[in-house]
Amino acid sequence: MMARLSFLLPLLGLLTVPAAAVLTISAALNVIEYVPLLTTSEDYYNSSAIFVNGGVAPLVRNSSIDLGANAETQALRNYANNTSLRIIWNIAEVPYRLVANRAAGISSLSDLKGKRVGTINGTSAGYFVEQLLKTVGLEYGDYQTIAGNICHEAPCGNRTFPDMLARGEIDAFGIWEPTLQLGIDALPAGQTVVFQDRKVYREIYNLHSTKEKLANKKKRKEIVVFLKNLIKAQRVFEEEPEKVYARVSGAVNVSVPLLEKVWRVHDWSGGIPEDLVDVLGEEEKYIARVDNRTASSREHVAKMVDGSVLVEALALLKKEERRGEGHGKERGRD
């Protein structure tokens, strides 16, 4: 019987292989914030979306890339040279933290004067450290910034911020998660001091496309449907994180116990933050200074934000929910 049906096997295979890639997405593939994009591809597109390591820089340089994810600082850096970049959705908001070694004589932010502070200048972390220390009157130069590397799991290696803090090579550092949490864990209990102020800085990790992609009717439809499904995926991240811990862990090589510690500082509710344009206007001054160029006006950077895609995605989602449709694979058929 099997021999007689053997000629059907190639046809049966056609029914099981993933559909052709719908979208190509660029993101840093080692950060927690990108994973909702991955789960959206897995859950709704048979894992057919193509992911390339990068962020918004490849998006604006390579016309084969449809979407890019990055913090707002990198969006500003790339928008300066390519004004076709568009922010269409917020994936995560993360208030950064700074950890200091109490044994270095630090109990308040003002104690960081003259201290060695680890960070990565020119990034969201560098901006965060500078803005946080300004709240106590410390200007860049009142403390020494030290470069280092991130770490995703203990034991952290040489020249990573947690290891440098534990060895006394730096007195404090400010960076994204989970490296910051590993810094807290690297010191004895009671020896750490942690500073955080959401009003001073939070990473706004966004999804981007380009003006040209959004002007293409076919591509825009695919992007709108993808965003609709991303909204559904992020609801799980926000409301039922226990369902995705293992998947996030596997995607970025961060243990589940460590993820549980840092999850509380991640806001996955999405949308487009009401103060996004104001944030961009202020951060533009920092990025322009670091990149040695003239800062653009608030009105100019405001053009980077395009809420129309979200409006269309929410309309599709509402339509879908009225029909009572559930979870499933789709390829821009709405």
C-alpha positions as CSV (number, residue, x, y, z in Angstrom):
1,M,0.0,0.0,0.0
2,M,2.8,2.4,0.9
3,A,4.6,1.7,-2.3
4,R,1.5,2.5,-4.3
5,L,1.2,5.8,-2.5
6,S,4.8,6.8,-2.8
7,F,4.2,9.0,-5.8
8,L,2.1,11.2,-3.5
9,L,4.9,11.9,-1.0
10,P,6.3,15.0,-2.8
11,L,2.8,16.5,-2.9
12,L,2.2,15.8,0.8
13,G,5.5,17.5,1.5
14,L,4.1,20.6,-0.1
15,L,1.4,20.7,2.5
16,T,3.8,20.8,5.4
17,V,6.6,23.0,4.4
18,P,6.5,26.6,5.8
19,A,5.1,29.3,3.5
20,A,7.5,31.6,1.8
21,A,8.9,34.4,3.9
22,V,6.4,37.2,4.3
23,L,8.7,39.8,5.9
24,T,12.4,40.3,6.5
25,I,13.1,41.8,10.0
26,S,16.3,43.3,11.3
27,A,17.0,43.3,15.1
28,A,19.7,42.6,17.6
29,L,19.0,38.9,18.0
30,N,20.5,38.7,21.5
31,V,18.2,41.1,23.3
32,I,15.0,40.2,25.2
33,E,13.0,43.0,23.6
34,Y,13.1,41.5,20.1
35,V,11.6,38.1,21.0
36,P,7.9,39.1,20.5
37,L,8.8,39.5,16.9
38,L,10.1,36.0,16.8
39,T,7.1,34.5,18.6
40,T,4.8,36.3,16.2
41,S,6.6,34.7,13.3
42,E,6.5,31.3,14.9
43,D,2.9,31.4,16.0
44,Y,1.3,33.1,13.0
45,Y,3.6,32.6,10.0
46,N,5.1,29.0,10.4
47,S,8.4,30.7,11.4
48,S,8.7,32.0,7.8
49,A,9.8,35.5,8.6
50,I,13.5,36.1,7.9
51,F,15.5,37.6,10.8
52,V,18.8,39.3,10.3
53,N,21.0,40.6,13.1
54,G,21.2,44.4,13.2
55,G,18.4,46.9,13.9
56,V,17.3,50.0,12.1
57,A,20.7,50.6,10.3
58,P,20.2,47.6,8.0
59,L,16.6,48.6,7.4
60,V,17.5,52.0,6.0
61,R,20.4,50.7,4.0
62,N,18.9,47.5,2.5
63,S,15.7,47.6,0.5
64,S,15.1,43.9,1.0
65,I,14.5,44.5,4.8
66,D,10.9,45.4,5.7
67,L,11.0,46.0,9.4
68,G,13.7,46.9,12.0
69,A,13.6,47.0,15.8
70,N,15.8,49.2,18.0
71,A,15.9,51.6,20.9
72,E,14.9,55.2,20.1
73,T,18.5,56.4,20.3
74,Q,19.6,54.3,17.3
75,A,16.5,55.5,15.4
76,L,17.6,59.1,15.9
77,R,21.1,58.2,14.7
78,N,19.9,56.7,11.5
79,Y,17.1,59.2,10.9
80,A,19.7,61.9,10.6
81,N,20.9,60.3,7.4
82,N,17.7,58.7,6.1
83,T,14.5,60.5,6.8
84,S,12.4,57.7,5.3
85,L,12.6,55.8,8.6
86,R,9.3,55.5,10.4
87,I,8.4,54.3,14.0
88,I,5.2,52.4,13.8
89,W,4.8,50.6,17.2
90,N,6.4,50.3,20.6
91,I,7.5,46.7,21.5
92,A,8.8,47.4,25.0
93,E,9.5,50.2,27.4
94,V,12.3,49.4,29.9
95,P,13.3,51.9,32.7
96,Y,17.1,51.3,32.9
97,R,18.8,50.8,36.2
98,L,22.3,51.7,37.6
99,V,23.9,49.4,40.1
100,A,26.7,50.7,42.4
101,N,29.0,49.1,44.9
102,R,28.3,50.3,48.4
103,A,31.8,49.3,49.4
104,A,33.2,52.0,47.1
105,G,31.6,54.6,49.3
106,I,28.4,55.0,47.3
107,S,25.0,55.3,49.0
108,S,23.5,58.1,46.8
109,L,23.8,59.3,43.2
110,S,25.9,62.3,44.3
111,D,28.5,59.9,45.6
112,L,29.3,58.9,42.0
113,K,31.3,62.1,41.6
114,G,34.8,61.1,40.7
115,K,33.9,57.4,40.5
116,R,34.3,55.0,37.6
117,V,31.0,54.3,35.9
118,G,30.6,51.5,33.3
119,T,28.4,52.2,30.3
120,I,28.5,52.2,26.5
121,N,28.7,55.8,25.3
122,G,26.6,56.8,22.3
123,T,23.9,54.2,23.1
124,S,20.7,54.2,25.2
125,A,22.8,53.2,28.2
126,G,25.2,56.1,27.7
127,Y,22.3,58.5,27.5
128,F,20.7,57.0,30.6
129,V,23.8,57.3,32.8
130,E,24.3,60.9,31.7
131,Q,20.7,62.0,32.3
132,L,20.5,60.2,35.6
133,L,23.6,61.8,37.0
134,K,22.5,65.2,35.8
135,T,19.6,65.0,38.3
136,V,22.1,65.5,41.1
137,G,24.2,68.1,39.3
138,L,26.9,65.8,38.0
139,E,27.9,66.6,34.4
140,Y,29.8,64.5,32.0
141,G,33.4,64.7,33.2
142,D,32.5,64.8,36.9
143,Y,32.9,61.0,36.7
144,Q,34.9,58.6,34.6
145,T,33.0,56.4,32.1
146,I,34.5,53.0,31.5
147,A,33.6,50.8,28.5
148,G,32.8,47.1,28.9
149,N,30.8,44.2,27.6
150,I,27.3,42.8,28.3
151,C,26.6,39.4,29.8
152,H,23.6,37.1,29.6
153,E,24.4,34.5,32.2
154,A,26.7,33.9,35.2
155,P,29.6,33.5,35.5
156,C,30.3,36.6,33.4
157,G,33.6,36.7,31.7
158,N,36.5,39.1,31.7
159,R,35.7,42.7,30.7
160,T,32.0,42.3,31.2
161,F,30.4,44.9,33.4
162,P,29.3,42.5,36.2
163,D,32.8,41.0,36.4
164,M,34.4,44.4,36.4
165,L,32.1,45.5,39.2
166,A,32.9,42.4,41.3
167,R,36.6,42.9,40.8
168,G,36.5,46.5,41.7
169,E,37.5,47.7,38.3
170,I,34.5,50.0,38.2
171,D,32.4,51.4,41.0
172,A,29.0,51.3,39.2
173,F,27.5,50.7,35.8
174,G,24.3,51.4,33.9
175,I,23.2,49.2,31.0
176,W,20.2,47.2,29.7
177,E,19.0,43.9,31.1
178,P,19.9,41.2,32.0
179,T,23.5,42.5,32.4
180,L,22.4,44.9,35.1
181,Q,20.7,42.2,37.1
182,L,23.8,40.1,36.9
183,G,25.7,43.0,38.3
184,I,23.4,43.1,41.3
185,D,23.9,39.3,41.7
186,A,27.7,39.6,41.4
187,L,28.1,41.5,44.7
188,P,27.3,40.2,48.2
189,A,23.9,40.8,49.6
190,G,23.5,44.2,51.0
191,Q,26.5,45.6,49.1
192,T,24.6,46.9,46.1
193,V,22.8,50.2,45.7
194,V,20.4,50.4,42.7
195,F,19.1,53.6,41.1
196,Q,16.2,53.9,38.7
197,D,14.0,56.7,37.6
198,R,11.5,56.1,34.8
199,K,10.8,59.8,34.5
200,V,14.5,60.4,33.7
201,Y,14.9,57.6,31.2
202,R,13.3,54.5,29.9
203,E,14.3,52.7,26.8
204,I,11.5,52.9,24.2
205,Y,12.3,49.9,22.0
206,N,10.3,50.3,18.8
207,L,9.3,48.6,15.6
208,H,10.2,50.6,12.4
209,S,9.6,50.5,8.7
210,T,10.3,53.0,5.9
211,K,8.2,55.5,4.0
212,E,8.8,53.5,0.8
213,K,7.7,50.2,2.3
214,L,4.5,51.8,3.7
215,A,3.7,53.4,0.4
216,N,3.7,50.0,-1.3
217,K,0.1,48.7,-1.0
218,K,1.0,45.0,-0.9
219,K,3.9,45.4,1.5
220,R,1.9,47.8,3.7
221,K,-0.9,45.2,4.0
222,E,1.6,42.5,5.1
223,I,3.1,44.9,7.7
224,V,-0.4,45.8,9.0
225,V,-1.3,42.2,9.4
226,F,2.0,41.4,11.1
227,L,1.5,44.2,13.5
228,K,-2.0,43.0,14.3
229,N,-0.5,39.6,15.2
230,L,2.3,41.2,17.1
231,I,-0.2,43.0,19.3
232,K,-1.7,39.7,20.2
233,A,1.7,38.2,20.9
234,Q,2.6,41.0,23.2
235,R,-0.6,40.6,25.2
236,V,0.8,37.2,26.3
237,F,4.2,38.8,27.2
238,E,2.4,41.4,29.3
239,E,-0.4,39.3,30.9
240,E,0.8,35.7,30.9
241,P,4.6,35.8,30.9
242,E,4.9,32.3,32.3
243,K,3.8,31.1,28.9
244,V,6.8,32.6,27.1
245,Y,9.6,32.4,29.6
246,A,11.0,29.2,28.1
247,R,10.7,30.6,24.6
248,V,12.5,33.8,25.4
249,S,15.2,31.8,27.3
250,G,15.8,29.7,24.3
251,A,15.9,32.6,21.9
252,V,18.5,34.8,23.7
253,N,20.2,32.3,26.0
254,V,19.0,33.8,29.3
255,S,17.9,31.4,32.0
256,V,14.3,31.4,33.1
257,P,15.2,32.3,36.7
258,L,17.1,35.4,35.5
259,L,14.2,36.3,33.1
260,E,11.8,36.2,36.0
261,K,14.0,38.7,37.9
262,V,14.1,41.2,35.1
263,W,10.7,40.8,33.6
264,R,9.1,43.3,36.1
265,V,11.1,46.2,34.5
266,H,9.8,45.4,31.0
267,D,6.5,46.9,29.9
268,W,5.0,45.0,26.9
269,S,1.7,46.9,26.6
270,G,2.7,48.4,23.3
271,G,1.1,51.3,21.4
272,I,2.9,54.5,20.6
273,P,3.8,56.4,23.8
274,E,2.1,59.8,24.2
275,D,5.4,61.5,25.0
276,L,7.4,59.8,22.3
277,V,8.0,62.9,20.2
278,D,9.1,64.9,23.3
279,V,11.5,62.1,24.2
280,L,12.9,62.0,20.7
281,G,13.3,65.8,20.7
282,E,15.4,65.7,23.9
283,E,17.5,62.7,23.0
284,E,18.3,64.1,19.6
285,K,20.5,66.7,21.4
286,Y,22.6,63.9,22.9
287,I,22.9,61.8,19.8
288,A,23.8,64.9,17.7
289,R,26.6,65.8,20.2
290,V,28.0,62.3,20.3
291,D,27.9,62.1,16.5
292,N,29.4,65.6,16.1
293,R,26.5,67.0,14.0
294,T,23.9,69.7,14.4
295,A,20.8,68.6,16.3
296,S,17.5,68.5,14.3
297,S,14.4,70.2,15.6
298,R,11.6,68.6,17.5
299,E,9.3,69.2,14.5
300,H,11.8,67.4,12.2
301,V,12.2,64.2,14.4
302,A,8.4,64.2,15.0
303,K,8.0,63.2,11.3
304,M,9.6,59.8,12.1
305,V,6.5,58.7,14.0
306,D,3.7,57.2,11.9
307,G,0.7,56.1,13.8
308,S,-1.4,55.2,10.7
309,V,-0.2,51.6,10.5
310,L,-1.3,51.0,14.1
311,V,-4.7,52.5,13.4
312,E,-5.2,50.0,10.5
313,A,-3.8,47.1,12.6
314,L,-6.2,47.8,15.5
315,A,-9.1,48.0,13.0
316,L,-8.2,44.6,11.7
317,L,-7.9,43.2,15.2
318,K,-11.3,44.6,16.2
319,K,-12.8,43.0,13.1
320,E,-11.1,39.7,13.8
321,E,-12.3,39.7,17.4
322,R,-15.9,40.5,16.3
323,R,-15.7,37.4,14.0
324,G,-14.5,35.4,16.9
325,E,-11.4,34.2,15.1
326,G,-8.7,32.5,17.2
327,H,-5.0,31.8,17.1
328,G,-3.6,30.6,13.8
329,K,-1.3,30.9,10.9
330,E,-1.9,33.6,8.3
331,R,-0.1,35.5,5.6
332,G,-1.6,38.9,5.1
333,R,-5.0,37.5,4.0
334,D,-7.1,40.1,5.9
